[in-house]
Amino acid sequence: MDKFIVSARKYRPQNFNTVVGQAHITTTLKNAIRNNQLAHAFLFCGPRGVGKTTCARILAKTINCENLQPDGEACNTCNSCRSFNDGASLNIHELDAASNNSVDDIRSLVEQVRFAPQAGRYKVYIVDEVHMLSTSAFNAFLKTLEEPPSYAIFILATTEKHKILPTILSRCQIFDFKRITTNDTVEHIQEIVDKESIQAEKAALQLIAQKSEGCMRDALSILDKIVSFTNGEVSYQNTLEHLNILDHDYYFRLLEALQQQDLATAMLLYDEINRKGFEGDLVLNGFAEFIRNLMVCKDERAAALLDVVEGMQGKYQQTAKAADTAYLVSALNILNEAEINFKMARNKRLHVELTLIKLNFLQQAIELSAGENGGLVKKKRLDGPVAIRHKPIPGLQVKPAATISAAPEAKLYIEQPTAKPAATSTPAPKPAATVVAPTAPAKPAAPRPTNAGNQSGPKKNLLEALRDKYGNQYMIQEVKEAQNLNMEELQASWNTYAEMLKQQQKHSSAATFRIAQLEIIDEIHFIVKVGALTAQKFVEQERMLLIDHIQQHFNNRAITFKILVEAGEQEDVPLHLRLKSKEKFEYLAQQYPNLLQLKDKLKLEIEF
């Protein structure tokens, strides 16, 4: 039984013409070889599996070919080409920088450069994954890379160009490899399938190419797995099953249910998808990509960007024409936000279902937000400030009654509406009033007469108007004025709070409150004087409740206080509370000298 060789190695390109999707690279290299304008150092950078190392090997073989072809290709028949194909060439050295990234490895390479080739024109050194070299190894490589011998050529390959030192980049001729397009991948896989006599559908090959994301090595690896899974028959359905990809038919059905606001069908469809083993993030990502494809199909000029399997373009275009652009844009925004927040959701399934619910009622929300002409309402940008808009409040209609004298400190009043302009005389201000929740069942109010005809009467204050309208249905109380601090009331409130602490079994706090001294600074500020730090802590613990108690007593939310610790008798504070961090360490070091030795041996740095 012959040993199996994976397709990525078996069908690896052997000359520039067989390299897929990198014509801009291969053409440049062939022209440089024909014109004898080879650089001494090359840097091949690009994504994985696009042919960087392959092109490096082909270049190394071609420049040492004894019978170079007119088009710049190797002959594959001379001794140099045959030894290279057999892996026995002494002029080509490959170094894996991922596992040989030290200074010693580079020094060993530099020492080999000094020896001229025994056969052939050039000695080629291919350093793969060069970004893995350490900084010291890069620096040891600089001089040799800048001025190598005439027979030495270096080819560096990397997937992460940004990790290479600028001094290395400036010494190399840089070639940027690009991702292989889907069409090129499909054509190459089709050639391999024909050579291997494998039955494969075109749609299945397109799925493989899309899944590989421009990496030919991944595409060939996927093909090998599916061929083994299906016993040599690559169909669209078994490819979907093997690659764990949702069929686009699910997305078409889901969109139709959401547009018809058929939430039950959409939820049952997601349940079917979930039972097949597809995670919620795959559903959100796939549906977002589906909506994106519909957006692309809206304009025929952008239809070339549609990346779907062959035969599905017509269905996408037909669905896109029937879908509303505003709905697609809003749905894409909702799906993008849901996918971002998916990882933070604790209940993943509920998170996806909530997204489906939003999409189900999205069309209704768009219709509600539409203007009179059918277009969407947009917020206007204003350059300057806009005055606050006031909604007029109709006046209360009450029976004419005798004018009741009010206190001179009143602030609000209400005017009875009349047909004629109000009198020019301004009455005295009336007291403010507040309406409090009812405390007793209200009696039915007498019917209110209509304000027919031209009636004019005196202005009524708000308190009287509310009493006439609602009677005893509500308790109406006047707003209390805020009081300023005075020592008598403050001390009484303070003693009341101290008594509350005593009832709560907080005897230490209550004792601290009894011996504390109060001093008023101004109308809303006062000072609490205590004689020790522990007493200050007791007061601080009660600050929030205490200030609320005093503010309610004075009906003034602006009252605040400060705590002042007066110098008194020496307080017996524990040592660990009096010392700072640095003093604690010095104190321990005096008692335990080995502590300093331990700090020095472990090279510790203590932050104070």
URHU-V844891 format. One line per field, one symbol per residue. ss: DSSP state (@ for helix, = for strand, . for the rest). A space follows every 10 residues. Layout:
ss->???
//
This chain:
ss->......@@@@ .....@@@.. ..@@@@@@@@ @@@@...... =====..... .@@@@@@@@@ @@@....... ........@@ @@@@@..... .=====.... ..@@@@@@@@ @@@....... ..======.@ @@..@@@@@@ @@@@@@.... .=======.. @@@..@@@@. ..====.... .@@@@@@@@@ @@@@@@..== .@@@@@@@@@ @@...@@@@@ @@@@@@@@@@ ..==.@@@@@ @@@....@@@ @@@@@@@@@. ..@@@@@@@@ @@@@@....@ @@@@@@@@@@ @@@@@@@..@ @@@@@..... ..@@@@@@@@ @@..@@@@@@ @@@@@@@@@@ .......@@@ @@@@@@@@@@ .@@@@@@@.= .....=.... .......... .......... .......... ..==...... .......... ...===.... .......... .........= =@@@@@@@@@ ....===... ......@@@@ @@@@@@@@@@ @@@...@@@@ @@@@@.==== ....====== ..@@@@@@@@ @.@@@@@@@@ @@@@.....= =====..... ....@@@@.. @@@@@@@@@@ @..@@@@@@@ @.......
//
